[in-house]
Amino acid sequence: MTDSIISALQATLPAEQVSVREDVLAAHALDQGPVTDHKMPIAVVWAQSVEDVQSVMKLAHTHSVPVVCRGAGTGVSGGAHATTGCLVLSLERMDRILEIHPEDEIARVEPGVVNADLNTAVAEYGLMYAPDPASYKISTIGGNVATNAGGLRCAKYGVTRESVLALDVVLADGTLIRTGRRSFKGVAGYDLTGLFVGSEGTLGVVVGATVRLRYLPADVQTIAAFFPEVTTAAAGVLAVGKARVQPAIMELLDGNTLVQLDAEQGSDLRQRGGALLLIQTDGFAAETEAKIVRQVLGDLGATVTAEVSEEAVRLVELRRHSRGAEMDDVFRVGEDVAVPRSQLVHYIAELERIAADHEVGLKVVAHAGDGNLHPTFWVTAGETEKIPLLNAALDESIEVGLALGGTITGEHGVGQYKVRWLPLEQREEVLELQRGIKALFDPKGLLNPGKALPERIEA
């Protein structure tokens, strides 16, 4: 079976688009998520056109070979990990911006377009693509669509789904379909575009996207509010909301995160306070809103500064690096829990309790504006005896987040790593409906198997 599909691929595509070299297979076997089940693909295929993707999927369907799609490999939930006997289909070479229509405020792109490159291209027209995950300089639009990625600006502009108007998708048997529309509004038929966004490559291969653009703000004001400790900083989020200000960015970093950033980036954030609430207002009312924010947070006891442009850019970039350069491993586990904003203070307090109870380290960063937290538990490398405590702390943090009305993933996706927790959030009848959708789009179960949905539990 393996030899036959590889021969078919080599006969269909140019030689430089198919590889079975061991070093290439290894380089494309994993994304940046935790490794729970390390497999090697049987081949890596680079698509350069929609027709290439159709050819690959038709061959995979004929030979019943699984396909795992891949962009830049920046996912952190194992959504692009290779599975047993699979092809890895890389879309990174499909990197053309097909259209920018300033009057309609849309762009059409191939899936391999890098988020930052799209923003550079549309800035010439006074526009921006709003979703901005921390990996925006290297992550692709296709990957952002697959995971419904968020980012810093999602407090005001929403996650990827709010910016995707239409998709071109190749189905499991090679059929090309188009969903959605070019207009901002439209309610004809079921929302298949919304269904594919966040489906993690389990329903089809996204080969094109029509995305909504936003105006570049006329003004941006950055406020850094340093608090003595993190729970008071979290309370500042609700205080800003009560003042009826809608920041574009509202990010929370606790003391341990500031310590790590100082060590890695040469900053002095921890000297300025025990926790940082970093806020940006934008638009013509940016200065007025920033004035209100400074007053509100100052009244809570924060040391508030209005950062000038160079320092503001540095602070935002530091926030993008706040999860650390290292990947999760057995000594460090991070998560992506979102809770209602009203529970933000309570959840952070619970995280601190969990870390203390299990005698593990903790650092917390959050897209505080929408209640999406990235807590990281850690133990010192080499403390193998504490690994069970680390995993117990992580599991309890998920359970507590769900009990507070939250979700196991706000923006990273379920992938491979979080499948085990999905039944804690969604009842079996809901999971079974989703399995039915999966079977309709992918009857042979070839698209990214083992991801996003747990297998049916047989009685």
TORGUVEX-702791 format. One line per 10 residues: number of its first residue (from 1); their letters; for each residue x, y, z of C-alpha. Coordinates in nm, 3 decimals. Example, Ala and Ser with C-alpha at 12.3 -4.5 7.8 and 13.67 -1.06 7.14 Angstrom:
<rs>
1) as) 1.230:-0.450:0.780  1.367:-0.106:0.714;
</rs>
This chain:
<rs>
1) mtdsiisalq) 0.000:0.000:0.000  0.277:0.244:0.098  0.486:0.175:-0.211  0.187:0.202:-0.443  0.072:0.547:-0.330  0.425:0.684:-0.321  0.478:0.559:-0.676  0.147:0.718:-0.778  0.243:1.049:-0.617  0.584:1.047:-0.785;
11) atlpaeqvsv) 0.419:0.978:-1.119  0.167:1.261:-1.070  0.377:1.541:-0.917  0.724:1.681:-0.996  1.006:1.514:-0.803  1.073:1.820:-0.587  0.718:1.802:-0.448  0.744:1.453:-0.297  0.999:1.335:-0.042  1.055:1.014:0.154;
21) redvlaahal) 1.393:1.116:0.299  1.413:1.032:0.668  1.533:1.377:0.774  1.247:1.543:0.583  0.992:1.304:0.732  1.126:1.376:1.082  1.114:1.752:1.027  0.747:1.732:0.926  0.631:1.474:1.182  0.552:1.718:1.462;
31) dqgpvtdhkm) 0.422:2.066:1.529  0.503:2.253:1.852  0.246:2.068:2.060  0.325:1.811:2.330  0.433:1.477:2.190  0.192:1.208:2.309  0.220:0.956:2.027  0.516:1.014:1.795  0.469:0.868:1.445  0.656:0.919:1.118;
41) piavvwaqsv) 0.472:0.996:0.793  0.532:0.773:0.493  0.595:1.079:0.272  0.582:1.456:0.265  0.406:1.622:-0.028  0.422:1.994:-0.108  0.121:2.126:-0.297  0.174:2.428:-0.520  -0.178:2.459:-0.659  -0.538:2.364:-0.592;
51) edvqsvmkla) -0.504:2.097:-0.860  -0.210:1.946:-0.670  -0.422:1.919:-0.357  -0.704:1.757:-0.554  -0.463:1.505:-0.707  -0.316:1.414:-0.367  -0.658:1.373:-0.206  -0.789:1.160:-0.494  -0.490:0.929:-0.464  -0.516:0.915:-0.085;
61) hthsvpvvcr) -0.886:0.834:-0.116  -0.822:0.561:-0.373  -0.545:0.403:-0.163  -0.719:0.471:0.175  -0.416:0.657:0.309  -0.459:0.917:0.588  -0.359:1.277:0.521  -0.235:1.531:0.776  -0.221:1.887:0.648  0.050:2.124:0.760;
71) gagtgvsgga) 0.131:2.493:0.729  0.415:2.649:0.928  0.391:2.390:1.206  0.337:2.651:1.480  0.036:2.479:1.639  0.070:2.388:2.007  -0.196:2.117:2.045  -0.054:1.846:1.820  -0.303:1.915:1.544  -0.036:1.864:1.277;
81) hattgclvls) 0.138:1.566:1.436  0.181:1.280:1.193  -0.031:0.970:1.249  0.030:0.608:1.160  0.082:0.551:0.787  -0.010:0.907:0.687  0.099:1.149:0.419  0.189:1.496:0.540  0.045:1.746:0.290  0.230:2.076:0.324;
91) lermdrilei) 0.052:2.386:0.197  0.335:2.630:0.274  0.423:2.678:-0.096  0.069:2.794:-0.178  0.159:3.142:-0.059  0.005:3.386:-0.307  -0.213:3.682:-0.219  -0.466:3.646:-0.500  -0.658:3.971:-0.455  -0.679:4.281:-0.240;
101) hpedeiarve) -1.001:4.478:-0.289  -0.976:4.794:-0.075  -1.327:4.919:-0.151  -1.484:4.591:-0.041  -1.227:4.559:0.241  -1.147:4.199:0.155  -0.852:3.991:0.042  -0.833:3.648:-0.119  -0.534:3.437:-0.021  -0.389:3.091:-0.054;
111) pgvvnadlnt) -0.345:2.896:0.270  0.033:2.932:0.287  0.027:3.312:0.309  0.195:3.422:0.631  -0.024:3.635:0.857  0.235:3.914:0.883  0.288:3.921:0.506  -0.082:3.974:0.447  -0.083:4.260:0.695  0.216:4.420:0.526;
121) avaeyglmya) 0.044:4.398:0.187  -0.288:4.547:0.298  -0.133:4.822:0.512  -0.057:5.005:0.187  -0.434:5.058:0.157  -0.482:5.165:0.518  -0.617:4.824:0.615  -0.524:4.533:0.840  -0.611:4.168:0.891  -0.721:4.166:1.255;
131) pdpasykist) -0.642:3.816:1.391  -0.286:3.827:1.522  -0.171:3.512:1.705  0.161:3.536:1.885  0.315:3.343:1.594  0.183:3.593:1.336  0.529:3.653:1.189  0.554:3.290:1.074  0.210:3.125:1.105  -0.004:3.087:0.794;
141) iggnvatnag) -0.360:3.191:0.722  -0.449:2.829:0.652  -0.325:2.724:0.994  -0.503:3.018:1.156  -0.826:2.907:0.986  -0.775:2.545:1.089  -0.754:2.633:1.460  -0.975:2.945:1.460  -0.674:3.132:1.596  -0.712:3.436:1.817;
151) glrcakygvt) -0.435:3.668:1.932  -0.385:3.995:2.111  -0.637:4.201:1.913  -0.922:3.952:1.962  -1.048:4.153:2.262  -1.196:4.402:2.014  -1.189:4.237:1.672  -1.268:3.874:1.754  -1.101:3.550:1.649  -1.038:3.416:1.298;
161) resvlaldvv) -1.397:3.305:1.238  -1.513:3.669:1.256  -1.274:3.757:0.972  -1.336:3.471:0.727  -1.609:3.531:0.468  -1.556:3.242:0.226  -1.341:2.934:0.178  -1.225:2.711:-0.106  -1.203:2.357:0.028  -1.090:2.027:-0.122;
171) ladgtlirtg) -1.287:1.740:0.030  -1.155:1.396:0.119  -1.228:1.253:-0.227  -1.069:1.546:-0.413  -1.389:1.741:-0.482  -1.344:2.120:-0.475  -1.619:2.325:-0.310  -1.661:2.694:-0.233  -1.846:2.820:0.072  -1.955:3.162:0.191;
181) rrsfkgvagy) -1.957:3.494:0.007  -1.769:3.821:-0.053  -2.021:4.036:0.133  -1.998:4.098:0.508  -2.357:3.986:0.559  -2.524:3.672:0.430  -2.742:3.402:0.584  -2.824:3.180:0.285  -2.803:2.812:0.377  -2.608:2.653:0.657;
191) dltglfvgse) -2.288:2.825:0.765  -2.040:2.582:0.614  -1.764:2.844:0.624  -1.801:2.870:1.000  -1.803:2.490:1.024  -1.470:2.455:0.844  -1.305:2.732:1.050  -1.164:2.559:1.357  -1.219:2.206:1.221  -0.842:2.139:1.233;
201) gtlgvvvgat) -0.820:1.979:0.890  -1.061:1.697:0.980  -1.336:1.791:0.733  -1.148:1.919:0.429  -0.834:2.090:0.304  -0.861:2.469:0.294  -0.697:2.585:-0.031  -0.819:2.945:-0.038  -0.976:3.202:0.192  -1.163:3.528:0.140;
211) vrlrylpadv) -1.101:3.735:0.451  -1.244:4.056:0.586  -1.007:4.346:0.641  -1.038:4.628:0.896  -0.926:4.989:0.896  -0.581:5.060:1.036  -0.654:5.270:1.345  -0.591:5.642:1.321  -0.433:5.639:1.667  -0.310:5.379:1.914;
221) qtiaaffpev) -0.249:5.442:2.283  -0.065:5.191:2.503  -0.110:5.178:2.879  0.109:4.969:3.110  -0.046:4.919:3.452  0.177:4.749:3.709  0.003:4.597:4.012  0.147:4.450:4.331  -0.004:4.109:4.250  -0.195:3.930:3.976;
231) ttaaagvlav) -0.547:3.900:4.119  -0.577:4.278:4.156  -0.456:4.314:3.799  -0.728:4.070:3.692  -0.985:4.280:3.878  -0.869:4.570:3.662  -1.014:4.393:3.358  -1.365:4.410:3.500  -1.311:4.768:3.615  -1.225:4.876:3.261;
241) gkarvqpaim) -1.535:4.697:3.134  -1.755:4.875:3.385  -1.613:5.202:3.253  -1.751:5.095:2.911  -1.416:5.110:2.735  -1.344:4.845:2.469  -0.965:4.807:2.436  -0.817:4.654:2.124  -0.561:4.469:2.338  -0.591:4.375:2.706;
251) elldgntlvq) -0.317:4.137:2.819  -0.230:4.012:3.167  0.113:3.887:3.277  0.183:3.760:3.627  0.501:3.804:3.830  0.668:3.478:3.729  0.608:3.562:3.364  0.774:3.902:3.415  1.073:3.729:3.576  1.108:3.495:3.279;
261) ldaeqgsdlr) 1.078:3.777:3.028  1.343:3.979:3.209  1.580:3.680:3.202  1.518:3.601:2.834  1.474:3.950:2.688  1.682:4.175:2.914  1.381:4.378:3.029  1.313:4.518:3.377  0.942:4.447:3.407  0.952:4.266:3.743;
271) qrggallliq) 1.119:4.567:3.904  0.818:4.775:3.803  0.555:4.555:3.968  0.425:4.211:4.056  0.189:4.185:3.759  0.129:4.377:3.438  -0.196:4.467:3.267  -0.104:4.582:2.915  -0.379:4.769:2.731  -0.408:4.933:2.392;
281) tdgfaaetea) -0.694:5.154:2.280  -0.726:5.243:1.914  -0.921:5.461:1.673  -1.011:5.827:1.681  -1.118:5.800:2.047  -0.801:5.620:2.155  -0.670:5.905:2.372  -1.005:5.962:2.541  -1.043:5.592:2.619  -0.682:5.569:2.739;
291) kivrqvlgdl) -0.743:5.856:2.982  -1.039:5.668:3.130  -0.836:5.347:3.158  -0.548:5.523:3.335  -0.791:5.675:3.586  -0.973:5.347:3.652  -0.659:5.141:3.701  -0.489:5.410:3.906  -0.786:5.406:4.142  -0.724:5.031:4.191;
301) gatvtaevse) -0.370:5.102:4.307  -0.179:5.040:3.986  0.129:5.229:3.881  0.014:5.344:3.539  0.227:5.468:3.255  0.132:5.583:2.906  0.404:5.432:2.690  0.555:5.620:2.399  0.564:5.442:2.066  0.903:5.269:2.085;
311) eavrlvelrr) 0.846:5.138:2.437  0.488:5.042:2.350  0.605:4.829:2.058  0.862:4.663:2.284  0.603:4.583:2.551  0.366:4.427:2.299  0.650:4.222:2.151  0.752:4.108:2.499  0.395:3.990:2.554  0.412:3.788:2.233;
321) hsrgaemddv) 0.717:3.607:2.374  0.569:3.559:2.719  0.499:3.188:2.686  0.871:3.129:2.650  1.078:3.000:2.366  1.074:2.640:2.483  0.813:2.383:2.384  0.607:2.194:2.640  0.781:1.882:2.766  0.756:1.650:3.064;
331) frvgedvavp) 0.882:1.928:3.295  0.660:2.209:3.162  0.296:2.198:3.054  0.087:2.492:2.936  -0.279:2.526:2.853  -0.535:2.742:2.680  -0.839:2.765:2.907  -1.101:3.036:2.861  -1.350:3.133:3.133  -1.621:3.400:3.156;
341) rsqlvhyiae) -1.456:3.731:3.236  -1.646:3.750:3.563  -1.456:3.438:3.675  -1.111:3.563:3.578  -1.004:3.667:3.930  -1.147:3.348:4.082  -0.978:3.124:3.826  -0.636:3.282:3.874  -0.672:3.239:4.249  -0.763:2.875:4.191;
351) leriaadhev) -0.460:2.826:3.966  -0.235:2.960:4.240  -0.398:2.723:4.490  -0.357:2.427:4.254  0.013:2.503:4.203  0.067:2.533:4.580  -0.126:2.212:4.655  0.078:2.013:4.404  0.407:2.189:4.484  0.475:2.293:4.125;
361) glkvvahagd) 0.563:2.629:3.970  0.310:2.845:3.790  0.310:3.137:3.551  0.003:3.291:3.393  -0.044:3.504:3.084  -0.387:3.586:2.952  -0.581:3.753:2.677  -0.764:3.907:2.968  -1.005:4.105:2.753  -1.191:3.787:2.660;
371) gnlhptfwvt) -1.104:3.561:2.954  -0.857:3.340:2.766  -0.573:3.228:2.993  -0.250:3.044:2.920  -0.139:2.900:3.257  0.188:2.707:3.258  0.284:2.465:3.532  0.647:2.362:3.566  0.903:2.177:3.774  1.280:2.201:3.760;
381) agetekipll) 1.429:1.990:3.482  1.540:1.659:3.626  1.272:1.644:3.897  1.119:1.332:3.745  0.954:1.238:4.071  0.734:1.550:4.042  0.603:1.478:3.692  0.287:1.305:3.825  0.220:1.616:4.037  0.264:1.834:3.729;
391) naaldesiev) 0.011:1.636:3.528  -0.231:1.626:3.822  -0.212:2.006:3.850  -0.284:2.041:3.478  -0.583:1.808:3.493  -0.726:1.990:3.796  -0.683:2.327:3.624  -0.894:2.200:3.335  -1.164:2.065:3.566  -1.181:2.389:3.764;
401) glalggtitg) -1.197:2.598:3.445  -1.489:2.391:3.319  -1.666:2.416:3.656  -1.646:2.796:3.622  -1.827:2.784:3.289  -1.515:2.776:3.073  -1.370:2.569:2.790  -1.065:2.348:2.741  -0.940:2.562:2.451  -0.994:2.925:2.366;
411) ehgvgqykvr) -0.781:2.946:2.053  -0.524:2.667:2.015  -0.764:2.391:1.916  -0.817:2.041:2.053  -0.559:1.875:1.830  -0.422:1.547:1.952  -0.327:1.651:2.303  -0.664:1.773:2.434  -0.890:1.504:2.289  -0.884:1.334:2.630;
421) wlpleqreev) -1.050:1.636:2.792  -1.322:1.705:2.535  -1.575:1.459:2.690  -1.548:1.660:3.013  -1.685:1.964:2.828  -1.924:1.812:2.574  -2.184:1.544:2.634  -2.171:1.220:2.437  -2.475:1.305:2.226  -2.303:1.627:2.114;
431) lelqrgikal) -1.983:1.439:2.035  -2.185:1.184:1.838  -2.343:1.459:1.626  -1.995:1.585:1.544  -1.880:1.233:1.453  -2.174:1.219:1.212  -2.059:1.542:1.048  -1.707:1.405:1.022  -1.838:1.083:0.860  -2.041:1.284:0.608;
441) fdpkgllnpg) -1.744:1.489:0.490  -1.482:1.217:0.533  -1.648:0.872:0.519  -1.316:0.683:0.517  -1.180:0.882:0.813  -0.865:0.985:0.626  -0.841:1.354:0.717  -0.624:1.418:1.024  -0.738:1.106:1.210  -0.721:1.105:1.588;
451) kalperiea) -0.750:1.483:1.616  -1.023:1.720:1.737  -1.276:1.447:1.830  -1.245:1.143:2.060  -1.329:0.806:1.915  -1.666:0.651:1.994  -1.667:0.444:2.311  -1.821:0.108:2.227  -2.046:-0.049:2.487;
</rs>
